[in-house]
Amino acid sequence: MELMWLAASTIAIGVFACVAWFWGSNWLLDRIYPPQGARAGDNIRRANQIRPWLFLGPAILFLGTYLVYPVLDSLWRSLFNSNGSQFVGLNNYSWLMNDDKFRESMLNNVVWLLVVPAMSTLFGLLAAQLTDRLKWGSIGKSLIFMPMAISFVGAGVIWKFIYEYRASGETQIGLLNWIVTQLGGQPQIWLTLPMWNSLLLMIVLVWIQTGFAMVILSAALRGIPEETVEAAILDGASPLQVFFRIKVPQIMGTIAVVWTTITIVVLKVFDIVFVMTNGQWGTQVLANLMYDWMFRGTPDYGRGSAIAIVLMILVTPIMVWNIWNARKEVR
C-alpha cells in the first residue's frame, strides 16, 4: 500500500511540476517580451525563438544528467583499476580481448542477434497478416501482445517453470518435460544443455517481442494502398504472391525499423539470462557479464565499466541507423 501511495504521489508531483513549468515559463517569457506595445513584433519573434528551448530545457537537463554523464563516467572508470585508485589506461580493454568469458558472451550475443530479431519479426509479420483476416483477429492480437505487459523478470520466472526438471519417475511440473515424458522420452535438465539452453532463453524474448512486431507491422500493412493489392489479384496473383511480392516490399522500411529496434533490445538483454541461468552453462551475455564484474563478489569497476563501454559501442550505430531510417519513413 505504501508503494502504491508513493507511486501515485510521484505521478501527481510530476504532472503538477510539468504544468507549473509550462504555465510559469510562458508567463515569465510574456512579461520579458510582452506581445503588445511599440516593439510587439520583435518581442513575439524573440519569444517564439526562446519558447521551444524552455520546453526542451528540462528534457535536455535530465538526459544530460542520466545519460551523458553516466557514459562519460563509465569511460573514465574503465581507464582505472578495480577500485579507481590507479590509472591503467587501456589494460581493461586488453584484458577483455583475452578473457574466455568475454569471448563466450560476444559469441552468445551474436547468436541472439541472428535468431531473436529474425524470429520475432517473422512471427510478428505472420501474426499481423493472419489476424487482420480473421473475425476474431482483435482477440488474437490481444493474446499475442499480452506478453509485452510482462516484465522480463516475470517472463523468465514463467518460462523457468515451463523448463522445470524433476527426476525420472516423479511428477513433472515443467510443461516441456511433461510433454516429453508423455511421449515416452526422458526428462531433461534443459537449461544446462549446451547450445539448447541458449536457444531456450531466446524463445522467451521472441515470445515477448512478437507482440511488439505484430502491432507495428499490422499498422504498416493497413497502410498499403488497396489499389496495388486489387491490381495484383486481377492479374492472377495468388494470396502468397500478393503477400510476399506486393505487401512485404512496400513495408520493408517498417520491417527494418522493427528489426533494428528488437536488435537493440537483444544487445542489452540481461534480465532473462540473470533469472533463468545467471550466465551459467555457457549462456553468458555481455550485460550479465558486466553486472557480475560490477556488483558480484569483489566489485571491479574498471573491468565492469569497460564491458559497459563495449556494449554502448555495439548499440550506438544500430540506434543511430534506426532513428535515421524512422525519420526517412516519416518523410
MARGUMI-116249 format. One record per residue (C-alpha): residue in one letter; y, z, x. Coordinates in nm, 2 decimals. Each point is the difference from the previous one (the first is absolute). Layout:
<site a, <Y, Z, X>>
...
END
This chain:
<site m, <0.00, 0.00, 0.00>>
<site e, <0.24, 0.08, 0.28>>
<site l, <-0.07, -0.33, 0.16>>
<site m, <0.08, -0.18, -0.33>>
<site w, <0.33, 0.19, -0.03>>
<site l, <0.08, -0.08, 0.36>>
<site a, <-0.08, -0.37, -0.05>>
<site a, <0.20, -0.01, -0.33>>
<site s, <0.30, 0.17, 0.16>>
<site t, <-0.01, -0.23, 0.31>>
<site i, <0.01, -0.31, -0.23>>
<site a, <0.28, 0.15, -0.21>>
<site i, <0.21, 0.09, 0.31>>
<site g, <-0.07, -0.35, 0.15>>
<site v, <0.11, -0.18, -0.32>>
<site f, <0.31, 0.23, -0.03>>
<site a, <0.09, -0.06, 0.36>>
<site c, <-0.03, -0.38, -0.04>>
<site v, <0.22, 0.00, -0.32>>
<site a, <0.25, 0.23, 0.17>>
<site w, <0.02, -0.22, 0.31>>
<site f, <0.04, -0.32, -0.21>>
<site w, <0.27, 0.15, -0.22>>
<site g, <0.18, 0.20, 0.27>>
<site s, <0.01, -0.28, 0.26>>
<site n, <0.14, -0.25, -0.26>>
<site w, <0.26, 0.25, -0.11>>
<site l, <0.11, 0.07, 0.35>>
<site l, <0.01, -0.37, 0.09>>
<site d, <0.21, -0.08, -0.30>>
<site r, <0.25, 0.28, 0.10>>
<site i, <0.03, -0.14, 0.35>>
<site y, <0.03, -0.36, -0.12>>
<site p, <0.13, 0.02, -0.35>>
<site p, <-0.06, -0.32, -0.21>>
<site q, <0.35, -0.01, -0.12>>
<site g, <0.35, -0.02, 0.13>>
<site a, <0.17, -0.24, 0.24>>
<site r, <-0.30, -0.02, 0.24>>
<site a, <-0.27, -0.01, -0.27>>
<site g, <-0.15, -0.33, 0.12>>
<site d, <-0.03, 0.12, 0.36>>
<site n, <-0.13, 0.33, -0.11>>
<site i, <-0.27, -0.15, -0.23>>
<site r, <-0.11, -0.23, 0.29>>
<site r, <-0.03, 0.28, 0.25>>
<site a, <-0.17, 0.23, -0.25>>
<site n, <-0.26, -0.27, -0.07>>
<site q, <-0.06, -0.04, 0.37>>
<site i, <-0.06, 0.38, 0.04>>
<site r, <-0.19, 0.07, -0.32>>
<site p, <-0.34, -0.15, 0.10>>
<site w, <0.00, 0.21, 0.32>>
<site l, <0.06, 0.32, -0.20>>
<site f, <-0.32, -0.07, -0.19>>
<site l, <-0.19, -0.11, 0.31>>
<site g, <0.13, 0.29, 0.21>>
<site p, <-0.25, 0.27, -0.12>>
<site a, <-0.29, -0.24, 0.03>>
<site i, <0.10, -0.11, 0.35>>
<site l, <0.04, 0.37, 0.10>>
<site f, <-0.34, 0.10, -0.14>>
<site l, <-0.18, -0.30, 0.15>>
<site g, <0.16, 0.06, 0.33>>
<site t, <-0.10, 0.37, -0.01>>
<site y, <-0.35, -0.05, -0.12>>
<site l, <-0.10, -0.34, 0.14>>
<site v, <0.22, -0.10, 0.30>>
<site y, <0.02, 0.35, 0.16>>
<site p, <-0.38, 0.06, -0.01>>
<site v, <-0.07, -0.34, 0.16>>
<site l, <0.24, 0.07, 0.29>>
<site d, <-0.13, 0.36, 0.03>>
<site s, <-0.37, -0.12, 0.01>>
<site l, <0.09, -0.27, 0.26>>
<site w, <0.17, 0.27, 0.22>>
<site r, <-0.29, 0.24, -0.04>>
<site s, <-0.25, -0.27, 0.09>>
<site l, <0.15, -0.01, 0.35>>
<site f, <-0.07, 0.37, 0.07>>
<site n, <-0.31, 0.21, 0.05>>
<site s, <-0.19, 0.20, -0.27>>
<site n, <0.26, 0.27, -0.04>>
<site g, <0.31, -0.20, 0.09>>
<site s, <0.07, 0.18, 0.32>>
<site q, <-0.05, -0.29, 0.24>>
<site f, <0.10, -0.36, 0.00>>
<site v, <-0.30, -0.22, 0.05>>
<site g, <0.14, -0.35, -0.08>>
<site l, <-0.26, -0.24, -0.14>>
<site n, <-0.30, 0.21, 0.10>>
<site n, <-0.08, 0.08, -0.36>>
<site y, <-0.01, -0.37, -0.08>>
<site s, <-0.22, -0.06, 0.31>>
<site w, <-0.24, 0.26, -0.12>>
<site l, <-0.02, -0.17, -0.34>>
<site m, <-0.11, -0.32, 0.14>>
<site n, <-0.30, 0.17, 0.18>>
<site d, <-0.10, 0.25, -0.28>>
<site d, <-0.32, -0.08, -0.18>>
<site k, <0.11, 0.16, -0.33>>
<site f, <0.32, -0.21, 0.00>>
<site r, <-0.20, -0.32, 0.05>>
<site e, <-0.23, 0.11, -0.28>>
<site s, <0.30, 0.06, -0.22>>
<site m, <0.15, -0.33, 0.08>>
<site l, <-0.32, -0.18, -0.07>>
<site n, <-0.05, 0.18, -0.33>>
<site n, <0.36, -0.07, -0.11>>
<site v, <-0.06, -0.37, 0.07>>
<site v, <-0.31, 0.00, -0.22>>
<site w, <0.19, 0.18, -0.27>>
<site l, <0.27, -0.26, 0.03>>
<site l, <-0.25, -0.28, -0.04>>
<site v, <-0.19, 0.15, -0.30>>
<site v, <0.23, 0.21, -0.22>>
<site p, <0.31, -0.24, -0.05>>
<site a, <-0.24, -0.29, -0.06>>
<site m, <-0.23, 0.17, -0.24>>
<site s, <0.29, 0.18, -0.19>>
<site t, <0.20, -0.32, -0.04>>
<site l, <-0.31, -0.20, -0.11>>
<site f, <-0.12, 0.26, -0.25>>
<site g, <0.36, 0.04, -0.12>>
<site l, <0.04, -0.37, -0.05>>
<site l, <-0.32, -0.03, -0.19>>
<site a, <0.07, 0.30, -0.22>>
<site a, <0.35, -0.14, -0.08>>
<site q, <-0.14, -0.34, -0.10>>
<site l, <-0.29, 0.14, -0.20>>
<site t, <0.19, 0.28, -0.18>>
<site d, <0.27, -0.24, -0.11>>
<site r, <-0.26, -0.21, -0.18>>
<site l, <-0.16, 0.29, -0.19>>
<site k, <0.11, 0.17, -0.33>>
<site w, <-0.06, 0.34, 0.15>>
<site g, <0.16, -0.10, 0.33>>
<site s, <0.27, 0.27, -0.02>>
<site i, <-0.27, 0.27, -0.02>>
<site g, <-0.18, -0.16, 0.30>>
<site k, <0.32, -0.01, 0.20>>
<site s, <0.06, 0.37, -0.08>>
<site l, <-0.34, 0.09, 0.12>>
<site i, <0.03, -0.20, 0.32>>
<site f, <0.35, 0.13, 0.07>>
<site m, <-0.10, 0.36, -0.06>>
<site p, <-0.12, 0.08, 0.35>>
<site m, <0.36, -0.07, 0.12>>
<site a, <0.10, 0.32, -0.17>>
<site i, <-0.25, 0.20, 0.22>>
<site s, <0.11, 0.12, 0.34>>
<site f, <-0.20, -0.12, 0.30>>
<site v, <-0.12, 0.36, 0.05>>
<site g, <-0.13, 0.02, -0.36>>
<site a, <-0.16, -0.35, 0.03>>
<site g, <-0.17, 0.11, 0.32>>
<site v, <-0.14, 0.31, -0.17>>
<site i, <-0.13, -0.20, -0.29>>
<site w, <-0.17, -0.26, 0.22>>
<site k, <-0.14, 0.27, 0.23>>
<site f, <-0.19, 0.13, -0.31>>
<site i, <-0.12, -0.35, -0.07>>
<site y, <-0.14, -0.02, 0.35>>
<site e, <-0.14, 0.35, 0.00>>
<site y, <-0.34, 0.06, 0.15>>
<site r, <-0.28, 0.23, -0.09>>
<site a, <-0.34, 0.02, 0.18>>
<site s, <-0.28, -0.21, -0.14>>
<site g, <-0.16, 0.17, -0.29>>
<site e, <0.31, 0.18, -0.11>>
<site t, <0.22, -0.10, -0.29>>
<site q, <0.25, -0.26, 0.13>>
<site i, <0.35, 0.08, -0.13>>
<site g, <0.15, -0.29, 0.19>>
<site l, <0.01, -0.32, -0.22>>
<site l, <-0.09, -0.23, 0.29>>
<site n, <-0.30, 0.20, 0.11>>
<site w, <-0.11, 0.05, -0.36>>
<site i, <-0.01, -0.38, -0.05>>
<site v, <-0.19, -0.05, 0.33>>
<site t, <-0.26, 0.26, -0.10>>
<site q, <-0.04, -0.14, -0.35>>
<site l, <-0.08, -0.34, 0.16>>
<site g, <-0.26, 0.16, 0.22>>
<site g, <0.20, 0.04, 0.32>>
<site q, <0.07, 0.30, 0.22>>
<site p, <0.34, 0.18, -0.02>>
<site q, <0.23, -0.06, 0.29>>
<site i, <0.28, 0.20, 0.17>>
<site w, <0.23, -0.30, -0.06>>
<site l, <0.31, 0.13, 0.18>>
<site t, <-0.19, 0.04, 0.33>>
<site l, <-0.15, -0.35, 0.01>>
<site p, <0.18, -0.21, 0.27>>
<site m, <0.21, -0.29, -0.13>>
<site w, <-0.12, 0.06, -0.36>>
<site n, <0.21, 0.32, -0.01>>
<site s, <0.32, -0.18, 0.08>>
<site l, <-0.08, -0.26, -0.27>>
<site l, <-0.06, 0.28, -0.25>>
<site l, <0.34, 0.15, 0.09>>
<site m, <0.17, -0.34, -0.05>>
<site i, <-0.15, -0.03, -0.35>>
<site v, <0.21, 0.30, -0.10>>
<site l, <0.33, -0.16, 0.10>>
<site v, <-0.11, -0.33, -0.15>>
<site w, <-0.07, 0.19, -0.33>>
<site i, <0.36, 0.14, 0.01>>
<site q, <0.19, -0.31, 0.11>>
<site t, <-0.17, -0.25, -0.23>>
<site g, <0.21, 0.13, -0.29>>
<site f, <0.32, -0.05, 0.20>>
<site a, <-0.10, -0.36, 0.09>>
<site m, <-0.10, -0.07, -0.36>>
<site v, <0.34, 0.11, -0.15>>
<site i, <0.21, -0.20, 0.24>>
<site l, <-0.22, -0.31, -0.01>>
<site s, <-0.03, 0.01, -0.38>>
<site a, <0.38, -0.02, -0.03>>
<site a, <0.00, -0.29, 0.24>>
<site l, <-0.27, -0.19, -0.20>>
<site r, <0.20, 0.05, -0.32>>
<site g, <0.30, -0.16, 0.18>>
<site i, <-0.18, -0.33, 0.06>>
<site p, <0.15, -0.28, -0.21>>
<site e, <-0.24, -0.09, -0.29>>
<site e, <0.08, -0.37, 0.05>>
<site t, <-0.18, -0.01, 0.33>>
<site v, <-0.31, 0.16, -0.14>>
<site e, <0.00, -0.22, -0.31>>
<site a, <0.04, -0.31, 0.21>>
<site a, <-0.30, 0.10, 0.21>>
<site i, <-0.21, 0.06, -0.31>>
<site l, <0.10, -0.34, -0.14>>
<site d, <-0.11, -0.16, 0.33>>
<site g, <-0.34, 0.15, -0.05>>
<site a, <0.02, 0.29, 0.24>>
<site s, <-0.26, 0.28, -0.06>>
<site p, <0.10, 0.36, -0.04>>
<site l, <-0.10, 0.07, 0.37>>
<site q, <0.20, -0.30, 0.12>>
<site v, <0.31, 0.11, -0.20>>
<site f, <-0.03, 0.35, 0.14>>
<site f, <-0.06, -0.09, 0.37>>
<site r, <0.20, -0.32, 0.03>>
<site i, <0.29, 0.05, -0.25>>
<site k, <0.06, 0.37, -0.04>>
<site v, <-0.09, 0.15, 0.33>>
<site p, <0.22, -0.24, 0.21>>
<site q, <0.30, 0.08, -0.22>>
<site i, <-0.03, 0.38, 0.07>>
<site m, <-0.09, -0.01, 0.37>>
<site g, <0.33, 0.17, 0.08>>
<site t, <-0.08, 0.29, -0.23>>
<site i, <-0.36, 0.02, 0.14>>
<site a, <0.14, 0.02, 0.35>>
<site v, <0.24, 0.28, -0.10>>
<site v, <-0.29, 0.20, -0.16>>
<site w, <-0.22, -0.07, 0.30>>
<site t, <0.26, 0.13, 0.25>>
<site t, <0.09, 0.30, -0.21>>
<site i, <-0.36, 0.11, -0.01>>
<site t, <-0.02, -0.07, 0.37>>
<site i, <0.28, 0.25, 0.07>>
<site v, <-0.19, 0.26, -0.21>>
<site v, <-0.32, -0.07, 0.20>>
<site l, <0.17, 0.04, 0.33>>
<site k, <0.12, 0.35, -0.10>>
<site v, <-0.33, 0.10, -0.17>>
<site f, <-0.07, 0.37, 0.07>>
<site d, <-0.08, 0.21, -0.31>>
<site i, <-0.32, -0.17, -0.09>>
<site v, <-0.14, 0.02, 0.35>>
<site f, <0.11, 0.35, 0.05>>
<site v, <-0.15, 0.13, -0.33>>
<site m, <-0.33, -0.19, 0.02>>
<site t, <-0.10, -0.01, 0.37>>
<site n, <0.29, 0.14, 0.20>>
<site g, <-0.05, -0.29, 0.24>>
<site q, <-0.35, 0.09, 0.09>>
<site w, <-0.31, -0.23, 0.04>>
<site g, <0.21, -0.29, 0.12>>
<site t, <0.25, -0.01, -0.29>>
<site q, <0.32, 0.11, 0.20>>
<site v, <0.32, -0.19, -0.08>>
<site l, <0.34, 0.02, 0.17>>
<site a, <0.18, 0.23, -0.25>>
<site n, <-0.28, 0.25, 0.00>>
<site l, <-0.02, -0.01, 0.38>>
<site m, <0.38, 0.07, 0.02>>
<site y, <-0.05, 0.30, -0.24>>
<site d, <-0.28, 0.13, 0.22>>
<site w, <0.21, -0.01, 0.31>>
<site m, <0.31, 0.14, -0.17>>
<site f, <-0.14, 0.29, -0.20>>
<site r, <-0.36, 0.08, 0.09>>
<site g, <-0.11, 0.23, 0.28>>
<site t, <0.27, 0.02, 0.27>>
<site p, <0.26, -0.25, -0.12>>
<site d, <0.09, -0.28, 0.24>>
<site y, <0.34, -0.12, -0.13>>
<site g, <0.03, -0.26, 0.27>>
<site r, <-0.33, -0.18, -0.08>>
<site g, <0.04, 0.04, -0.37>>
<site s, <0.35, -0.15, 0.01>>
<site a, <-0.12, -0.29, 0.21>>
<site i, <-0.26, -0.08, -0.27>>
<site a, <0.27, 0.03, -0.27>>
<site i, <0.22, -0.26, 0.19>>
<site v, <-0.30, -0.24, 0.03>>
<site l, <-0.06, 0.03, -0.37>>
<site m, <0.37, -0.06, -0.07>>
<site i, <0.00, -0.31, 0.23>>
<site l, <-0.30, -0.14, -0.19>>
<site v, <0.16, 0.06, -0.35>>
<site t, <0.35, -0.12, 0.07>>
<site p, <-0.06, -0.38, 0.04>>
<site i, <-0.21, -0.01, -0.31>>
<site m, <0.26, 0.20, -0.20>>
<site v, <0.29, -0.23, 0.13>>
<site w, <-0.20, -0.31, -0.10>>
<site n, <-0.08, 0.15, -0.34>>
<site i, <0.37, 0.07, -0.07>>
<site w, <0.10, -0.35, 0.12>>
<site n, <-0.26, -0.16, -0.22>>
<site a, <0.09, 0.21, -0.30>>
<site r, <0.37, -0.10, 0.04>>
<site k, <-0.11, -0.37, 0.02>>
<site e, <-0.20, 0.04, -0.32>>
<site v, <0.31, 0.14, -0.17>>
<site r, <0.22, -0.29, 0.11>>
END
